[in-house]
Amino acid sequence: MKELAGISGSPGIAIGPTLTYSESHQYVPRYRIEDHSIDEELTRFHEAVKRAREEITSLQKQSRHEVGDLDTRFLDSHVLMLSDPDFTGRVEEAIRSQQYNVEWVLHTTTESVVAQLSGLEDAYLRERSVDIHDVGQRVLNHLLYRRRLSLSDLTDEVVLICHDLLPSDAIGMNKRKVRGIAMDAGGRTSHTAILARAFEIPAVLGLGTVVEQARTASEIIVDGNRGKVILDPDESTLSRYRDELSDYREREVRLMSLNDLPAETKDAKLIQLKANIEIPEEVEAIFAHGADGIGLFRSEFLFLHSGKWNTSRLPDEEDQFNAYRQVLESMNGKPVTIRTLDVGGDKVVPELSQYPEKNPLLGWRAIRFCLSRTEVFRTQLRALLRSSVYGNLRIMFPMISGVEELNRAFELLNEVREEMIASGEQFSENIPVGIMIEVPSAALTSDILARNCDFFSIGTNDLIQYTLAVDRGNERTAYLYEPFHPGMLRLLNTVLENGHRAGIPVGMCGEMAGDPMATMLLVGLGLDELSMSAAGIPEVKRIIRSLTMGEAEELFGTVMEMRSYKDIDRFIHTVMSERFELQVY
């Protein structure tokens, strides 16, 4: 039995036989060509590129009915790459200068570019190397007349073991037969992680050596909750995980019975439970888990998956309008909160790569980027306003640090409104506009900011790390990233009091909102709305419906008297695990 630690790409537990899906040992021929054969090699290359382009176009048409236009946007970039002279020209020039066969030149050229991008600090560009590998491999397969194993043809349930799962393979795979995914490469922002979460397939990424260590057809456990996989588990481990999986499925069935019931306490305090999404296709999961709406649509997905290889093309107004409209119409009148572009920090687009920063999380990101690149911001605001007539839209500005930024954002929004009125374009008149509270200065001046906002939504992921001066991605200081720190709880209380004093609702959309261990505390704090991954809603709803406001407020009052986050953490985990039988991962 071997245990490998990785990154939780998608929660859940999968147990089953492995299917190793790897191209790392495929043979690529290498031989010299004469001058008179160069044109023939170029012709072979162009024909293979044409067939690869046709194959991708066919895959787009096949998959759109299943995952929609937005998820296939990266396939658009693959088509563009095959028409890009930067890509084809490099291969053509190498054939002429090196005088090797086209298969070898394509293989070495592609791997060289992949290696260059893989070594960059920019996480976005590192992950885009997968797209380049995908396209190069597809053309190579046509040159070699080689047909890859198609994951769409799977007939048995398996756990996929791979180094990189190419985006086109993830889109086209038979999702009913893929129990889980264990992958050497990738992170939470990779195509594979995003799609695995959307399809609710447990996945652990960043394992490093799982392809090397796994044996085809052996048993494997993918623990997406804890971010680890277990190869060839012994009987006791297998039995424990089977029991856990069985309990999980039984609990899911019981929790689904709550879908049509409101998230209200025993004494009738109603709390809105909404979902965080990254792609429109997650709407199906929202309804399946009984959400009251969308509390956070991360619009940057559109930007992070746009463009073509080695260039920067931001999505235009129509791209954005169609995506926003799709979500709003799909929600059938339920509220949809769309956050304006939040890039920078750990979410880098090529547009930003030319401006390297020593401390990007404290730098040019989110609303700061939008207020300095007003043409990008105005385009998004126009698309949002146009889409508002198709549903119940709320607009939210991220990373507001003070009233000056908020006022400027409203100025631009009002300018766009006036332009649309002058041109006769339709939009909803009363769109609630709020902000994320994720910077300590915003929390401390929330009484001032509340005068100009229709709602607050607390983004705990950033607020915790900024308040406690802890980089949540730093393994050496990760133990200090503590949601129950007294300083953090006092800051949350300040935001709640100021928001309610101004008569506006206060919600939470960070990871803390979806943590069942924190539910009773957050209810006692007085939050009006909790927004989380759709799959987490039933458990949180169960807890809310099992307590009274008096009990929750009493727990919150007890906690606020404690001095140490360790004492608070211990107390809350004891109460919640004993009363609600919660598991601690």
C-alpha positions as CSV (number, residue, x, y, z in Angstrom):
1,M,0.0,0.0,0.0
2,K,1.3,3.5,-1.0
3,E,-0.2,6.8,0.0
4,L,0.5,9.9,-2.1
5,A,-0.3,13.5,-1.1
6,G,-1.6,15.9,-3.7
7,I,-4.1,18.8,-4.2
8,S,-7.8,18.4,-3.8
9,G,-9.1,19.3,-7.2
10,S,-12.7,18.1,-6.6
11,P,-14.2,16.7,-3.4
12,G,-15.5,13.2,-2.8
13,I,-14.3,9.7,-2.6
14,A,-13.7,7.2,-5.4
15,I,-12.7,3.5,-5.2
16,G,-12.1,1.4,-8.2
17,P,-9.7,-0.2,-10.7
18,T,-7.1,2.1,-12.3
19,L,-6.9,3.0,-16.0
20,T,-3.5,4.5,-16.8
21,Y,-3.9,7.0,-19.6
22,S,-0.5,8.2,-20.6
23,E,1.4,9.0,-23.7
24,S,4.8,9.4,-22.1
25,H,6.3,6.3,-23.7
26,Q,5.0,6.6,-27.2
27,Y,7.5,6.1,-30.0
28,V,8.2,9.1,-32.3
29,P,10.4,8.2,-35.3
30,R,13.5,10.3,-36.2
31,Y,15.3,10.4,-39.5
32,R,17.0,12.8,-41.8
33,I,15.4,14.0,-45.0
34,E,16.9,15.2,-48.3
35,D,16.4,18.7,-49.8
36,H,13.9,17.3,-52.4
37,S,11.8,15.8,-49.5
38,I,11.2,19.1,-47.6
39,D,8.1,20.1,-49.6
40,E,6.7,16.6,-49.1
41,E,7.1,16.9,-45.3
42,L,5.5,20.3,-45.3
43,T,2.5,18.9,-47.2
44,R,2.2,16.1,-44.7
45,F,2.3,18.6,-41.9
46,H,-0.4,20.8,-43.4
47,E,-2.7,17.8,-44.1
48,A,-2.3,16.6,-40.5
49,V,-3.1,20.1,-39.2
50,K,-6.2,20.2,-41.4
51,R,-7.4,16.8,-40.1
52,A,-6.7,17.9,-36.5
53,R,-8.7,21.1,-37.0
54,E,-11.6,19.1,-38.4
55,E,-11.4,16.7,-35.4
56,I,-11.6,19.5,-32.9
57,T,-14.5,21.2,-34.7
58,S,-16.3,17.9,-34.6
59,L,-15.6,17.5,-30.9
60,Q,-17.0,21.0,-30.3
61,K,-20.3,20.2,-31.9
62,Q,-20.5,16.8,-30.1
63,S,-19.8,18.3,-26.6
64,R,-21.8,21.5,-26.7
65,H,-25.1,19.8,-25.9
66,E,-23.5,18.3,-22.8
67,V,-21.4,21.2,-21.3
68,G,-22.4,24.3,-23.3
69,D,-20.4,26.9,-25.2
70,L,-18.3,28.3,-22.3
71,D,-16.7,25.0,-21.4
72,T,-15.6,24.5,-25.0
73,R,-13.9,27.9,-25.3
74,F,-10.5,26.4,-24.9
75,L,-11.3,24.3,-28.0
76,D,-11.8,27.5,-29.8
77,S,-8.2,28.5,-28.8
78,H,-7.0,25.1,-30.1
79,V,-8.5,25.8,-33.5
80,L,-6.9,29.2,-33.5
81,M,-3.6,27.7,-32.6
82,L,-3.7,25.4,-35.6
83,S,-4.1,28.5,-37.8
84,D,-1.5,30.6,-36.0
85,P,1.6,31.3,-38.0
86,D,3.6,31.4,-34.7
87,F,2.8,27.7,-34.2
88,T,2.8,26.4,-37.8
89,G,5.6,28.7,-38.9
90,R,7.9,27.5,-36.2
91,V,7.4,23.9,-37.3
92,E,7.9,24.7,-41.0
93,E,11.1,26.6,-40.3
94,A,12.5,23.8,-38.2
95,I,11.8,21.3,-41.0
96,R,13.7,23.4,-43.5
97,S,16.6,24.2,-41.2
98,Q,17.0,20.9,-39.4
99,Q,15.9,18.6,-42.2
100,Y,14.4,16.0,-40.0
101,N,11.0,14.3,-40.6
102,V,7.9,16.3,-39.6
103,E,6.9,13.9,-36.7
104,W,10.2,14.5,-34.9
105,V,10.3,18.2,-35.6
106,L,6.7,18.7,-34.4
107,H,7.4,16.6,-31.3
108,T,10.6,18.4,-30.3
109,T,9.1,21.8,-31.1
110,T,6.0,21.3,-29.0
111,E,7.9,19.8,-26.1
112,S,10.3,22.7,-26.2
113,V,7.5,25.3,-25.9
114,V,5.8,23.2,-23.2
115,A,9.0,23.0,-21.2
116,Q,9.5,26.8,-21.4
117,L,6.0,27.5,-20.2
118,S,6.2,24.8,-17.5
119,G,9.2,26.5,-16.0
120,L,7.6,29.9,-15.6
121,E,6.4,31.3,-12.2
122,D,3.1,32.4,-13.7
123,A,0.6,29.7,-12.8
124,Y,-1.7,30.6,-15.7
125,L,1.0,30.3,-18.3
126,R,2.2,27.0,-16.8
127,E,-1.2,25.5,-17.1
128,R,-1.7,26.7,-20.7
129,S,1.2,24.4,-21.6
130,V,-1.4,21.6,-21.5
131,D,-3.3,23.2,-24.4
132,I,-0.1,23.3,-26.5
133,H,0.7,19.7,-25.7
134,D,-2.9,18.7,-26.6
135,V,-2.8,20.3,-30.0
136,G,0.7,19.0,-30.8
137,Q,-0.2,15.5,-29.8
138,R,-3.4,15.6,-31.9
139,V,-1.5,16.6,-35.0
140,L,1.2,14.0,-34.3
141,N,-1.4,11.3,-34.0
142,H,-2.7,12.1,-37.5
143,L,0.9,12.1,-38.9
144,L,1.5,8.6,-37.4
145,Y,-2.0,7.4,-38.3
146,R,-2.4,6.6,-34.6
147,R,-5.7,6.5,-32.8
148,R,-5.6,7.4,-29.1
149,L,-7.7,5.4,-26.6
150,S,-10.9,7.4,-26.5
151,L,-12.3,8.0,-23.1
152,S,-15.7,8.5,-24.6
153,D,-15.7,4.8,-25.4
154,L,-15.2,3.6,-21.8
155,T,-17.5,0.6,-21.0
156,D,-16.3,-0.2,-17.4
157,E,-16.1,2.1,-14.4
158,V,-12.5,3.2,-13.7
159,V,-10.3,5.7,-11.9
160,L,-8.2,7.6,-14.4
161,I,-4.5,7.7,-13.7
162,C,-2.7,10.2,-15.9
163,H,0.2,12.7,-16.0
164,D,-2.0,15.4,-17.6
165,L,-5.6,14.9,-18.7
166,L,-5.8,16.9,-21.9
167,P,-8.7,19.3,-21.9
168,S,-10.3,17.8,-25.0
169,D,-10.2,14.4,-23.3
170,A,-11.8,15.7,-20.2
171,I,-14.6,17.3,-22.2
172,G,-15.3,14.1,-24.3
173,M,-14.9,11.4,-21.7
174,N,-17.7,9.1,-20.6
175,K,-18.4,10.8,-17.3
176,R,-20.7,8.0,-16.1
177,K,-17.8,5.6,-16.2
178,V,-15.1,7.8,-14.6
179,R,-15.3,7.4,-10.9
180,G,-12.3,9.5,-10.0
181,I,-9.2,11.2,-11.4
182,A,-5.6,11.0,-10.0
183,M,-3.1,13.2,-11.9
184,D,0.6,14.0,-11.6
185,A,0.2,17.6,-12.8
186,G,-2.4,20.4,-12.4
187,G,-3.8,22.6,-9.7
188,R,-7.2,24.0,-8.6
189,T,-7.3,26.4,-11.5
190,S,-6.5,23.8,-14.2
191,H,-9.0,22.8,-16.8
192,T,-9.2,19.3,-15.3
193,A,-10.0,20.6,-11.8
194,I,-12.7,23.0,-13.0
195,L,-14.3,20.3,-15.1
196,A,-14.1,17.7,-12.4
197,R,-15.9,19.9,-10.0
198,A,-18.5,20.7,-12.6
199,F,-19.1,17.0,-13.2
200,E,-18.8,16.1,-9.5
201,I,-16.0,13.6,-10.1
202,P,-13.6,13.3,-7.1
203,A,-10.1,14.4,-8.2
204,V,-6.6,14.7,-6.7
205,L,-4.0,16.6,-8.7
206,G,-0.4,17.5,-8.4
207,L,0.6,14.0,-7.2
208,G,3.9,14.0,-9.1
209,T,4.5,10.3,-9.5
210,V,1.2,8.6,-9.6
211,V,1.6,7.4,-13.2
212,E,5.0,5.9,-12.3
213,Q,3.8,4.2,-9.2
214,A,0.3,3.0,-10.2
215,R,-0.1,-0.4,-11.8
216,T,-2.9,-0.8,-14.4
217,A,-6.0,-2.7,-13.0
218,S,-4.9,-2.3,-9.4
219,E,-7.2,-0.9,-6.8
220,I,-7.0,2.7,-5.9
221,I,-8.7,5.2,-3.5
222,V,-9.0,8.8,-4.6
223,D,-9.8,10.9,-1.5
224,G,-10.7,14.3,-2.9
225,N,-11.7,15.5,0.6
226,R,-8.3,15.2,2.0
227,G,-6.2,15.6,-1.2
228,K,-4.6,12.1,-1.3
229,V,-4.7,8.8,-3.1
230,I,-3.9,5.3,-1.8
231,L,-2.5,2.7,-4.2
232,D,-3.1,-1.0,-3.6
233,P,-4.9,-0.3,-0.3
234,D,-4.9,-3.1,2.3
235,E,-8.1,-4.7,3.4
236,S,-8.5,-2.6,6.6
237,T,-8.0,0.7,4.7
238,L,-10.3,-0.5,1.9
239,S,-13.0,-1.5,4.3
240,R,-12.7,1.9,6.1
241,Y,-13.1,3.9,2.9
242,R,-15.9,1.7,1.7
243,D,-17.8,2.3,4.9
244,E,-17.1,6.0,4.6
245,L,-18.2,6.1,0.9
246,S,-21.4,4.1,1.8
247,D,-22.1,6.5,4.7
248,Y,-21.5,9.4,2.4
249,R,-24.0,8.1,-0.2
250,E,-26.6,7.4,2.4
251,R,-26.2,10.8,3.9
252,E,-26.4,12.4,0.4
253,V,-29.8,10.6,-0.2
254,R,-31.1,11.8,3.2
255,L,-29.9,15.3,2.6
256,M,-31.4,15.5,-0.8
257,S,-34.8,15.2,0.9
258,L,-34.2,18.7,2.2
259,N,-33.9,20.3,-1.3
260,D,-37.4,21.7,-1.4
261,L,-37.3,22.9,2.3
262,P,-36.1,26.4,3.4
263,A,-32.9,26.8,5.3
264,E,-34.5,28.2,8.5
265,T,-33.8,27.6,12.1
266,K,-36.3,25.9,14.4
267,D,-37.5,29.4,15.5
268,A,-38.1,30.4,11.9
269,K,-35.0,32.5,11.1
270,L,-34.5,32.2,7.3
271,I,-31.0,32.1,5.9
272,Q,-30.4,32.2,2.1
273,L,-28.2,29.3,0.9
274,K,-26.7,30.1,-2.5
275,A,-24.0,28.5,-4.7
276,N,-20.6,29.7,-6.0
277,I,-20.0,28.9,-9.6
278,E,-17.3,29.3,-12.2
279,I,-19.0,28.1,-15.4
280,P,-22.7,28.3,-16.5
281,E,-23.0,24.5,-16.7
282,E,-22.9,24.3,-12.9
283,V,-26.5,25.6,-12.9
284,E,-27.7,22.0,-13.1
285,A,-25.9,21.1,-9.8
286,I,-27.4,24.2,-8.2
287,F,-31.0,22.9,-8.7
288,A,-29.9,19.4,-7.8
289,H,-28.7,20.6,-4.4
290,G,-31.6,23.0,-3.6
291,A,-29.8,26.3,-3.8
292,D,-31.7,29.6,-3.4
293,G,-29.7,31.2,-6.2
294,I,-26.1,32.1,-7.1
295,G,-24.2,34.1,-4.5
296,L,-21.0,34.3,-6.5
297,F,-20.4,33.8,-10.2
298,R,-16.7,34.2,-10.8
299,S,-16.7,36.0,-14.1
300,E,-13.0,35.7,-14.5
301,F,-13.4,32.2,-15.8
302,L,-14.3,33.9,-19.1
303,F,-11.1,35.8,-19.1
304,L,-8.8,33.0,-17.9
305,H,-10.0,30.7,-20.7
306,S,-10.0,33.1,-23.6
307,G,-7.4,33.9,-26.2
308,K,-5.0,31.8,-28.3
309,W,-1.5,30.6,-27.8
310,N,1.1,33.2,-27.2
311,T,-1.3,36.1,-27.6
312,S,-3.8,38.0,-25.4
313,R,-7.4,38.3,-26.5
314,L,-9.9,39.3,-23.8
315,P,-13.5,38.2,-24.3
316,D,-15.6,40.8,-26.1
317,E,-18.9,42.2,-25.1
318,E,-20.9,39.5,-27.0
319,D,-18.9,36.7,-25.4
320,Q,-19.7,38.0,-21.9
321,F,-23.3,38.9,-22.6
322,N,-24.1,35.4,-23.9
323,A,-22.5,33.8,-20.8
324,Y,-24.3,36.1,-18.4
325,R,-27.6,35.7,-20.2
326,Q,-27.2,31.9,-20.2
327,V,-26.9,31.8,-16.4
328,L,-29.6,34.3,-15.7
329,E,-32.1,32.5,-18.0
330,S,-31.2,29.1,-16.5
331,M,-31.9,30.3,-13.0
332,N,-35.6,31.0,-13.7
333,G,-35.8,34.3,-11.7
334,K,-33.6,33.2,-8.8
335,P,-31.0,35.9,-7.8
336,V,-27.7,35.7,-9.5
337,T,-24.7,37.7,-8.1
338,I,-22.0,38.2,-10.7
339,R,-18.7,39.5,-9.5
340,T,-16.9,41.8,-11.8
341,L,-13.5,40.8,-13.1
342,D,-11.2,39.6,-10.3
343,V,-7.8,38.9,-11.9
344,G,-4.3,39.5,-10.6
345,G,-2.7,38.0,-7.5
346,D,-2.9,34.2,-8.0
347,K,-5.3,34.5,-11.0
348,V,-3.1,35.8,-13.8
349,V,-4.1,36.4,-17.4
350,P,-1.6,37.0,-20.2
351,E,-2.6,40.6,-20.2
352,L,-0.9,40.9,-16.8
353,S,2.2,38.9,-17.5
354,Q,4.1,41.8,-18.9
355,Y,3.9,43.6,-15.5
356,P,5.6,41.2,-13.0
357,E,5.1,42.2,-9.3
358,K,7.0,41.2,-6.2
359,N,3.8,40.9,-4.2
360,P,1.0,40.3,-6.7
361,L,-1.6,39.5,-3.9
362,L,-1.1,43.1,-2.7
363,G,-0.7,44.6,-6.2
364,W,-2.5,45.4,-9.4
365,R,-5.6,43.1,-9.1
366,A,-9.4,43.0,-9.1
367,I,-11.0,46.4,-8.9
368,R,-7.6,48.1,-9.1
369,F,-7.0,46.5,-12.5
370,C,-10.5,47.4,-13.7
371,L,-10.3,51.0,-12.7
372,S,-7.0,51.5,-14.5
373,R,-8.2,49.5,-17.6
374,T,-11.5,51.1,-17.9
375,E,-12.1,49.9,-21.5
376,V,-12.1,46.3,-20.1
377,F,-14.3,47.3,-17.2
378,R,-16.8,49.2,-19.3
379,T,-17.1,46.3,-21.7
380,Q,-18.0,44.0,-18.8
381,L,-20.5,46.5,-17.3
382,R,-22.2,46.9,-20.7
383,A,-22.5,43.1,-21.0
384,L,-23.9,42.8,-17.5
385,L,-26.5,45.6,-17.9
386,R,-27.6,44.1,-21.3
387,S,-28.1,40.7,-19.7
388,S,-30.0,42.1,-16.7
389,V,-33.4,41.9,-18.6
390,Y,-33.1,38.1,-18.7
391,G,-33.1,37.4,-15.0
392,N,-32.6,38.6,-11.5
393,L,-29.1,40.1,-11.6
394,R,-27.0,41.5,-8.8
395,I,-23.6,43.1,-9.5
396,M,-20.7,42.8,-7.0
397,F,-17.4,44.7,-7.0
398,P,-14.3,42.8,-5.6
399,M,-11.5,43.9,-3.4
400,I,-12.9,47.4,-2.6
401,S,-10.5,48.9,0.0
402,G,-12.2,52.3,0.5
403,V,-14.9,54.7,-0.6
404,E,-12.8,56.3,-3.3
405,E,-12.6,53.0,-5.3
406,L,-16.3,52.4,-4.7
407,N,-17.3,55.9,-5.9
408,R,-15.2,55.5,-9.1
409,A,-16.7,52.1,-9.8
410,F,-20.2,53.6,-9.5
411,E,-19.1,56.5,-11.8
412,L,-18.2,54.2,-14.5
413,L,-21.3,52.1,-14.0
414,N,-23.5,55.2,-14.3
415,E,-21.6,56.4,-17.4
416,V,-22.3,53.1,-19.1
417,R,-26.0,53.3,-18.1
418,E,-26.3,56.8,-19.6
419,E,-24.7,55.7,-22.8
420,M,-27.1,52.8,-23.1
421,I,-30.1,55.1,-22.4
422,A,-28.9,57.5,-25.1
423,S,-28.6,54.6,-27.6
424,G,-32.0,53.1,-26.6
425,E,-30.6,49.8,-25.2
426,Q,-32.6,48.0,-22.6
427,F,-31.5,47.1,-19.1
428,S,-33.2,46.6,-15.7
429,E,-33.6,49.8,-13.8
430,N,-33.1,48.4,-10.3
431,I,-30.1,46.2,-10.2
432,P,-28.7,45.7,-6.6
433,V,-25.0,46.6,-6.5
434,G,-22.8,45.5,-3.6
435,I,-19.2,44.8,-2.7
436,M,-17.1,42.0,-1.4
437,I,-15.6,42.7,2.0
438,E,-12.2,41.0,1.7
439,V,-9.7,43.8,2.7
440,P,-9.4,44.8,6.4
441,S,-9.8,48.5,5.5
442,A,-13.1,47.7,3.9
443,A,-14.3,45.9,7.0
444,L,-13.1,48.7,9.3
445,T,-14.9,51.3,7.2
446,S,-17.9,49.2,6.4
447,D,-20.2,51.8,8.1
448,I,-19.1,54.3,5.5
449,L,-19.2,51.8,2.5
450,A,-22.7,50.6,3.6
451,R,-24.2,54.0,2.7
452,N,-23.6,53.4,-1.0
453,C,-24.2,49.6,-1.2
454,D,-27.2,47.4,-1.6
455,F,-25.5,44.4,0.1
456,F,-22.2,43.1,1.5
457,S,-20.7,39.7,0.8
458,I,-17.7,38.7,2.9
459,G,-14.9,37.0,1.0
460,T,-13.2,35.1,3.8
461,N,-10.4,33.6,1.6
462,D,-8.6,36.9,1.2
463,L,-9.9,38.6,4.3
464,I,-8.3,35.9,6.5
465,Q,-4.9,36.1,4.8
466,Y,-4.9,39.9,4.8
467,T,-6.0,40.2,8.4
468,L,-3.6,37.6,9.7
469,A,-0.8,38.4,7.3
470,V,-0.7,34.7,6.2
471,D,-0.1,33.6,2.6
472,R,-2.6,30.7,2.4
473,G,-0.4,29.0,-0.3
474,N,2.7,29.0,1.9
475,E,3.2,25.6,3.5
476,R,5.4,27.0,6.2
477,T,2.7,29.4,7.5
478,A,-0.5,27.5,6.5
479,Y,-1.1,26.5,10.1
480,L,-1.7,30.2,10.9
481,Y,-4.5,30.5,8.3
482,E,-7.2,30.3,11.0
483,P,-10.8,31.3,10.3
484,F,-11.7,31.2,14.0
485,H,-8.9,33.6,15.1
486,P,-10.4,36.1,17.6
487,G,-9.2,39.0,15.4
488,M,-11.0,37.6,12.4
489,L,-14.3,37.0,14.4
490,R,-14.2,40.5,15.7
491,L,-13.8,41.9,12.2
492,L,-16.7,39.8,11.0
493,N,-18.8,41.1,13.8
494,T,-18.0,44.7,12.9
495,V,-19.1,44.1,9.3
496,L,-22.4,42.5,10.4
497,E,-23.2,45.3,12.8
498,N,-22.4,48.1,10.3
499,G,-24.3,46.4,7.5
500,H,-27.4,45.7,9.5
501,R,-27.3,49.2,11.0
502,A,-27.4,50.6,7.5
503,G,-30.3,48.3,6.6
504,I,-28.5,46.1,4.1
505,P,-28.2,42.3,4.0
506,V,-24.8,40.8,4.8
507,G,-23.7,37.4,3.3
508,M,-20.5,35.4,3.0
509,C,-19.1,33.7,-0.1
510,G,-15.7,32.5,1.0
511,E,-14.7,28.9,1.8
512,M,-15.7,29.5,5.4
513,A,-19.4,29.8,4.4
514,G,-19.4,26.2,3.1
515,D,-17.6,24.7,6.1
516,P,-20.2,22.8,8.2
517,M,-18.0,23.2,11.3
518,A,-18.5,27.0,11.0
519,T,-22.3,26.9,10.3
520,M,-23.6,27.3,13.8
521,L,-21.1,30.1,14.5
522,L,-22.1,32.0,11.3
523,V,-25.8,31.7,12.1
524,G,-25.1,33.1,15.6
525,L,-23.1,35.9,14.0
526,G,-26.3,36.9,12.2
527,L,-25.4,36.4,8.5
528,D,-28.3,36.7,6.1
529,E,-26.8,34.6,3.3
530,L,-24.2,31.8,2.9
531,S,-22.8,31.0,-0.6
532,M,-20.7,27.9,-1.2
533,S,-20.1,25.0,-3.6
534,A,-23.5,23.6,-4.6
535,A,-22.6,20.2,-3.2
536,G,-22.1,21.6,0.3
537,I,-25.5,23.2,0.6
538,P,-27.5,20.1,1.8
539,E,-25.2,19.6,4.8
540,V,-25.3,23.2,5.9
541,K,-29.0,23.3,5.5
542,R,-29.4,20.2,7.7
543,I,-27.4,22.0,10.5
544,I,-29.4,25.2,10.2
545,R,-32.7,23.4,10.4
546,S,-31.5,21.5,13.5
547,L,-30.8,24.5,15.7
548,T,-32.4,27.7,17.1
549,M,-31.1,31.2,16.8
550,G,-30.8,31.3,20.6
551,E,-28.5,28.3,20.6
552,A,-26.4,29.7,17.8
553,E,-26.1,33.2,19.4
554,E,-25.2,31.6,22.7
555,L,-22.3,29.6,21.0
556,F,-21.2,32.8,19.2
557,G,-21.2,34.7,22.5
558,T,-19.2,32.0,24.2
559,V,-16.6,32.0,21.5
560,M,-16.2,35.8,21.5
561,E,-15.1,35.6,25.1
562,M,-12.2,33.3,24.3
563,R,-8.7,34.5,23.7
564,S,-7.0,31.8,21.7
565,Y,-7.9,30.5,18.3
566,K,-6.8,27.1,19.4
567,D,-9.3,27.1,22.2
568,I,-12.0,28.4,19.9
569,D,-11.2,25.8,17.2
570,R,-11.2,23.0,19.8
571,F,-14.5,24.1,21.3
572,I,-16.3,24.5,18.0
573,H,-15.1,21.2,16.6
574,T,-16.2,19.4,19.8
575,V,-19.7,21.0,19.8
576,M,-20.2,20.4,16.0
577,S,-18.8,16.9,15.8
578,E,-20.8,15.7,18.8
579,R,-24.1,17.4,18.1
580,F,-24.2,17.1,14.3
581,E,-21.9,14.0,13.8
582,L,-19.6,15.9,11.5
583,Q,-16.4,14.4,10.1
584,V,-13.1,16.3,10.6
585,Y,-10.7,16.0,7.6
